[in-house]
Amino acid sequence: MKFRASTGMNSAKFAQPITSNPKMTYLKGSCPNMHIYDAIIVGARVAGCATGMLLAKAGFDILVVDRDALPSDKPHSTHLIHPPGIRRLRDWGLLQDIENSGCPPIHEYGLAVGTMDLMAPLPPDGDVSTAFAPRRRVLDAILLDAAVAAGAEVRPETLATGLVYEQERVVGVRLRSGGREVVERARLVIGADGVNSRVGTWAGAQKYLERPRRLTSIWSYWTGTSVTEVPTWRDDHNYAFAWPTNDGAVLAGVTWRSEDFKRLKIKDKEAALFGVMDRFDPQLAAQMRVGERIEEWRTGSVPNYFRESFGAGWALVGDAGYCRDPSTAAGITDALRSAEYLAEEIICAWEGKVSEEQALARYEYRRNVRQRPIYEYTTDFARLDPYPSDVLEIMTKASSVPRFAQGLTGLFAQTQDPLEFFSPHNMSQILRETGAPESFRIGALKAISSPNVYRLPGVPAVMRAMLASRLGDMGDYLREAERARNRWRGMTGWQSNPELLEEKWSTPAS
Ligand SMILES: Cc1cc2nc3c(=O)[nH]c(=O)nc-3n(C[C@H](O)[C@H](O)[C@H](O)COP(=O)(O)OP(=O)(O)OC[C@H]3O[C@@H](n4cnc5c(N)ncnc54)[C@H](O)[C@@H]3O)c2cc1C
């Protein structure tokens, strides 16, 4: 399995650090009288407007285009934002606008599965431990206003139809609006154009670590229920969720494995949803029946992939560069994070501190290091495979100890690194405090309850192997991450050496 940087790069195609007249130097000889933006961003929603806002705030000349009329809703999203996303919105001065929209804060997440009935406070990201689920018409409008206020030019109802190249470098975009086609030029073209990005396709960006679509969801909005936090439920067939949003409404939905959903050919969505909700939470189902469904039904699923996210004159951000099953409600949080990483790295390059190639390589690397464990956790969760009985026993016991329960909610809320949670050290602590399942009381693990036993030679490896064999995709990744750590031990300085970066991305085949 390869986890790697964009291929086919030729350093000569990348811009050199800027001199006194950056635009002239950069595209010397191409078309001296034409306006050249610093960046043109295709897609004006979460990733596009956040990136545009951050670059415009730093003083750069930014054009953001979107084929949609704006501001507008994006109906195919259940729009829950975890604390790391909320922390960024707060840092950018936008959280107040979300609060002012009447969207209530969320403080706890839960998961009921088999014997476990978890509901615990969210571990914080920095000093932010709340989530919100603002309607997309609210969130996207706030980000759009912020991009415009920062000085970005935004053109709605403008379709990008292709990239413009000069000597194998992207130098602009073809845009169609009101029946007119124009070419706009930029130092960098950024695809923030969502799932299966056209900018990515035109640039030849390859997907990697792809996984099949896992789950398909149906959902709608109700009034008259008392959901104030985020309860979720799961068994071997379905996953279900509910959370509060704007206008006193609650979003509630149910998912099936995508192949089951296709086979079932569900016509009556109301009956299908209540069939599952009655099983998971009869009390909430009864409330929803008495309450009123105030919107039409929505259906959605997404593919799972990472995608090469930069090349000469172009970059991808948000879903365009990385996309995962919506069951862990991660897309907006991830898009805000990748927008921040990309903007930070581009600013470094445009301030002349590093080359554009280094900056963009660093962006993709930072994103991947942060997102990969979440990706593995998500794609594994979304299989809906039954938890092995000993894993469920550990989770059930852990959920009764507040700090471990918070760790479990943090896996979903992106404030608990899955690699740390499933580390031998943490597992050993959980097992010591709550007691090991029968199947763990073997061999080297017999002494699990004695302090620091996990430090004895061989014990962590046995524990990791036992856990990995029970944790699906996440387990494979735990093994891979451990091998990679061994291989890279002592390596430093990747920041200034793209070749080393390449080395770090290439993990041993598993
Ligand atoms: C069923 C479902 C449930 C989800 N639930 C959640 C959730 O609860 N929480 C969460 O965080 N995420 C959720 N997501 C994911 C989330 O919606 C996305 O991750 C998020 O919208 C990504 O933002 P983005 O800015 O990258 O892309 P998008 O929001 O998709 O925006 C891309 C924009 O690009 C524009 N565009 C595309 N092509 C062109 C072109 N050629 N020219 C001009 N404009 C173009 C589009 O019009 C669009 O406005 C869910 C997704 C689905 C499908």
The ligand as a Gaussian input file, in Angstrom:
#p B3LYP/6-31G(d) Opt

LIG

0 1
 C      -24.643000      12.293000       3.412000
 C      -23.568000      13.229000       3.864000
 C      -23.529000      13.626000       5.188000
 C      -22.508000      14.454000       5.631000
 N      -22.495000      14.840000       6.925000
 C      -21.503000      15.603000       7.402000
 C      -21.482000      16.022000       8.762000
 O      -22.380000      15.736000       9.554000
 N      -20.426000      16.759000       9.179000
 C      -19.409000      17.093000       8.334000
 O      -18.460000      17.726000       8.775000
 N      -19.422000      16.744000       7.036000
 C      -20.440000      16.016000       6.550000
 N      -20.462000      15.669000       5.236000
 C      -19.334000      16.046000       4.383000
 C      -19.313000      17.540000       4.069000
 O      -20.531000      17.930000       3.491000
 C      -18.150000      17.824000       3.124000
 O      -16.987000      17.233000       3.639000
 C      -17.923000      19.316000       2.948000
 O      -19.021000      19.897000       2.297000
 C      -16.666000      19.548000       2.127000
 O      -16.534000      20.909000       1.850000
 P      -15.791000      21.402000       0.534000
 O      -15.759000      22.878000       0.615000
 O      -14.535000      20.650000       0.358000
 O      -16.720000      20.931000      -0.676000
 P      -18.233000      21.279000      -0.991000
 O      -18.962000      21.718000       0.215000
 O      -18.760000      20.097000      -1.731000
 O      -18.146000      22.526000      -1.993000
 C      -17.648000      22.380000      -3.294000
 C      -18.163000      23.537000      -4.130000
 O      -17.479000      23.494000      -5.389000
 C      -18.382000      23.904000      -6.395000
 N      -17.908000      23.382000      -7.690000
 C      -17.685000      22.095000      -8.023000
 N      -17.239000      22.013000      -9.298000
 C      -17.189000      23.287000      -9.770000
 C      -16.816000      23.851000     -11.027000
 N      -16.391000      23.088000     -12.049000
 N      -16.896000      25.187000     -11.171000
 C      -17.325000      25.975000     -10.142000
 N      -17.695000      25.493000      -8.937000
 C      -17.621000      24.161000      -8.751000
 C      -19.711000      23.285000      -5.962000
 O      -20.789000      23.988000      -6.552000
 C      -19.661000      23.454000      -4.443000
 O      -20.314000      24.622000      -4.029000
 C      -21.502000      14.884000       4.738000
 C      -21.561000      14.515000       3.397000
 C      -22.593000      13.701000       2.960000
 C      -22.651000      13.306000       1.518000

